[in-house]
Amino acid sequence: MLLHAGRRRTELPAGVDSVHNYYELQVFDEIARRDERAREDADFLADVACVALNHLPPRYIRHDVDMSFFLSPQEQEEMQKKVRKAVKDALRYVAERSNPDGA
C-alpha cells in the first residue's frame, strides 16, 4: 500500500499498524503446539515461521475477527489444513538444515 512514497514507518497515520497477515498468529500457534524446540529456541521458531509463511498466501487484515466473520466453516478448516501442512513441512526443512549431521 502506497500511502506516501518515501514516508517513514514512524510517520504513518494512526491505525495502519494494525494491518497484519492473518496467517502469522495461526502459524506461530501451530509451531508452538507441535514443537518443543520452537518453544525454547527463538531463532528456530523464527526460521520455521518464515519458511511456513512463505508457503502460504498472504491474507492481510486489520482485525482477526474479520476473517472468522467472513469465512465459512469450510474455508476456515481449509485454511487450518494449509497452516498445518506448511508448519509440518517447515519444521522438517529447518530441522534438517540446522543439524548438518542429520542426527
Backbone as numpy.savetxt, mean C-alpha at the origin, in Angstrom:
# Nx Ny Nz CAx CAy CAz Cx Cy Cz
-1.80 15.59 -9.92 -2.65 16.76 -9.92 -1.76 17.98 -9.92
-1.96 18.85 -10.86 -1.17 20.07 -10.95 -1.95 21.23 -10.37
-1.65 21.56 -9.13 -2.32 22.72 -8.54 -1.66 24.00 -9.02
-0.36 24.05 -8.88 0.43 25.16 -9.39 1.82 24.62 -9.63
2.30 24.75 -10.85 3.64 24.24 -11.18 4.68 24.92 -10.30
5.60 24.14 -9.77 6.68 24.66 -8.97 6.34 24.92 -7.51
5.13 24.74 -7.11 4.73 24.98 -5.73 5.27 23.88 -4.83
5.80 24.24 -3.72 6.33 23.26 -2.77 5.19 22.62 -1.99
5.42 21.38 -1.53 4.39 20.65 -0.79 3.92 21.43 0.43
4.83 22.11 1.10 4.45 22.86 2.30 3.55 24.04 1.97
3.46 24.40 0.70 2.64 25.54 0.30 1.31 25.11 -0.30
1.00 23.82 -0.26 -0.25 23.35 -0.85 -1.44 23.78 -0.01
-2.58 23.96 -0.63 -3.78 24.35 0.12 -4.15 23.29 1.16
-4.78 23.73 2.21 -5.23 22.82 3.26 -6.18 21.79 2.68
-6.07 20.56 3.17 -6.97 19.51 2.72 -6.38 18.55 1.72
-5.41 18.98 0.94 -4.86 18.07 -0.07 -3.97 17.00 0.55
-3.53 17.22 1.78 -2.69 16.20 2.42 -3.51 14.97 2.83
-4.81 15.04 2.69 -5.64 13.87 2.99 -5.72 12.91 1.80
-5.23 13.30 0.64 -5.25 12.45 -0.54 -4.22 11.33 -0.36
-4.69 10.10 -0.53 -3.78 8.95 -0.39 -4.29 7.77 -1.22
-3.42 6.81 -1.39 -3.76 5.60 -2.12 -4.49 4.66 -1.16
-5.69 4.29 -1.50 -6.52 3.42 -0.65 -5.79 2.13 -0.30
-5.00 1.61 -1.21 -4.34 0.33 -0.97 -3.24 0.39 0.09
-2.72 1.57 0.40 -1.60 1.65 1.34 -1.92 1.00 2.68
-2.97 1.43 3.33 -3.32 0.88 4.64 -3.66 -0.61 4.53
-4.35 -0.99 3.46 -4.70 -2.40 3.27 -3.43 -3.26 3.18
-2.45 -2.77 2.43 -1.20 -3.50 2.26 -0.43 -3.60 3.57
-0.29 -2.49 4.28 0.43 -2.53 5.55 -0.25 -3.47 6.55
-1.56 -3.44 6.61 -2.28 -4.34 7.52 -2.06 -5.80 7.14
-2.11 -6.10 5.86 -1.92 -7.48 5.39 -0.50 -7.96 5.67
0.47 -7.11 5.45 1.87 -7.50 5.72 2.04 -7.79 7.21
1.55 -6.92 8.06 1.69 -7.11 9.51 0.96 -8.37 9.96
-0.16 -8.65 9.36 -0.92 -9.85 9.72 -0.18 -11.12 9.32
0.53 -11.07 8.22 1.16 -12.27 7.66 2.58 -12.55 8.14
3.33 -11.51 8.51 4.76 -11.72 8.65 5.33 -11.09 9.92
5.91 -11.92 10.77 6.49 -11.44 12.02 7.71 -10.55 11.76
8.53 -10.93 10.80 9.73 -10.12 10.50 9.33 -8.69 10.15
8.26 -8.54 9.38 7.82 -7.20 8.97 7.35 -6.37 10.16
6.85 -7.04 11.19 6.41 -6.32 12.39 7.60 -5.82 13.20
8.77 -6.41 12.99 9.95 -6.06 13.78 11.02 -5.29 12.98
10.97 -5.38 11.67 12.00 -4.80 10.81 11.36 -3.77 9.87
11.52 -2.49 10.21 10.88 -1.43 9.43 11.37 -1.38 7.99
12.64 -1.68 7.76 13.16 -1.66 6.39 12.53 -2.77 5.56
12.42 -3.95 6.14 11.78 -5.08 5.44 10.32 -4.74 5.15
9.63 -4.19 6.14 8.23 -3.79 5.96 8.09 -2.80 4.81
8.94 -1.78 4.80 8.87 -0.76 3.74 9.15 -1.36 2.37
10.16 -2.25 2.29 10.49 -2.87 1.01 9.33 -3.72 0.49
8.74 -4.51 1.38 7.61 -5.36 0.98 6.43 -4.50 0.54
6.16 -3.44 1.30 5.03 -2.56 0.96 5.23 -1.93 -0.41
6.45 -1.46 -0.69 6.71 -0.84 -2.00 6.51 -1.84 -3.14
7.03 -3.04 -2.97 6.88 -4.05 -4.03 5.40 -4.38 -4.22
4.69 -4.60 -3.13 3.26 -4.94 -3.24 2.47 -3.80 -3.87
2.68 -2.58 -3.41 1.93 -1.44 -3.94 2.22 -1.19 -5.41
3.42 -1.49 -5.85 3.74 -1.32 -7.27 3.08 -2.36 -8.15
2.48 -3.37 -7.55 1.75 -4.38 -8.31 0.24 -4.23 -8.19
-0.18 -3.15 -7.59 -1.61 -2.86 -7.45 -1.93 -1.56 -8.18
-3.13 -1.45 -8.71 -3.49 -0.20 -9.38 -3.68 0.91 -8.34
-3.28 2.13 -8.65 -3.51 3.22 -7.69 -5.00 3.53 -7.58
-5.45 3.76 -6.36 -6.84 4.14 -6.10 -6.80 5.29 -5.11
-6.67 6.50 -5.63 -6.52 7.66 -4.77 -7.87 8.15 -4.27
-7.90 8.43 -2.97 -9.12 8.89 -2.31 -8.74 9.92 -1.26
-9.74 10.56 -0.70 -9.51 11.47 0.43 -9.86 10.80 1.74
-10.89 9.97 1.74 -11.36 9.33 2.98 -11.62 7.85 2.68
-11.10 6.98 3.56 -11.29 5.54 3.35 -12.76 5.15 3.27
-13.60 5.84 3.99 -15.02 5.51 3.98 -15.62 5.69 2.58
-15.01 6.54 1.75 -15.49 6.73 0.39 -15.46 5.42 -0.39
-14.40 4.65 -0.22 -14.28 3.39 -0.95 -15.31 2.38 -0.47
-15.46 2.25 0.81 -16.39 1.25 1.32 -17.83 1.63 0.98
-18.12 2.90 0.88 -19.47 3.34 0.56 -19.81 3.11 -0.92
-18.85 3.31 -1.80 -19.12 3.25 -3.23 -18.83 1.90 -3.88
-18.22 0.97 -3.15 -17.92 -0.34 -3.72 -18.94 -1.38 -3.27
-19.24 -2.28 -4.17 -20.11 -3.40 -3.81 -19.30 -4.38 -2.97
-19.95 -5.26 -2.24 -19.21 -6.29 -1.48 -18.32 -7.14 -2.38
-18.76 -7.42 -3.60 -17.95 -8.20 -4.53 -16.69 -7.44 -4.93
-16.82 -6.13 -5.18 -15.65 -5.32 -5.53 -14.68 -5.24 -4.36
-15.20 -5.11 -3.16 -14.34 -5.06 -1.97 -13.58 -6.37 -1.80
-14.26 -7.50 -2.01 -13.60 -8.80 -1.89 -12.54 -8.97 -2.97
-12.82 -8.51 -4.18 -11.84 -8.61 -5.26 -10.60 -7.77 -4.94
-10.79 -6.60 -4.39 -9.66 -5.77 -4.01 -8.84 -6.44 -2.90
-9.51 -7.06 -1.95 -8.80 -7.77 -0.87 -8.00 -8.95 -1.44
-8.56 -9.65 -2.40 -7.83 -10.75 -3.04 -6.56 -10.23 -3.72
-6.68 -9.09 -4.39 -5.51 -8.49 -5.05 -4.46 -8.11 -4.03
-4.89 -7.56 -2.90 -3.95 -7.18 -1.85 -3.25 -8.42 -1.30
-4.01 -9.47 -0.99 -3.41 -10.69 -0.45 -2.38 -11.27 -1.40
-2.70 -11.31 -2.69 -1.76 -11.85 -3.68 -0.52 -10.96 -3.80
-0.72 -9.67 -3.89 0.42 -8.75 -4.03 1.34 -8.85 -2.82
0.78 -8.94 -1.63 1.59 -9.05 -0.41 2.31 -10.39 -0.36
1.61 -11.45 -0.67 2.23 -12.78 -0.68 3.43 -12.81 -1.62
3.24 -12.32 -2.83 4.31 -12.30 -3.83 5.45 -11.38 -3.38
5.12 -10.21 -2.80 6.14 -9.26 -2.37 6.95 -9.81 -1.20
6.30 -10.49 -0.27 7.02 -11.10 0.85 8.05 -12.10 0.35
7.63 -12.93 -0.58 8.55 -13.93 -1.14 9.70 -13.23 -1.89
9.38 -12.27 -2.71 10.38 -11.57 -3.52 11.43 -10.89 -2.63
10.99 -10.13 -1.64 11.91 -9.38 -0.79 12.71 -10.34 0.10
12.07 -11.35 0.64 12.77 -12.30 1.50 13.87 -13.02 0.73
13.59 -13.41 -0.50 14.59 -14.10 -1.32 15.79 -13.21 -1.60
15.56 -11.93 -1.79 16.64 -11.03 -2.15 17.36 -10.45 -0.92
16.75 -10.53 0.24 17.40 -10.00 1.44 18.24 -11.05 2.14
18.14 -12.30 1.68 18.93 -13.38 2.25 19.64 -14.10 1.11
20.82 -13.63 0.72 21.52 -14.18 -0.45 21.86 -15.67 -0.33
21.94 -16.19 0.90 22.25 -17.61 1.07 21.07 -18.51 0.79
19.87 -17.91 0.72 18.66 -18.69 0.47 18.20 -19.47 1.67
18.81 -19.23 2.82 18.43 -19.95 4.04 17.47 -19.15 4.87
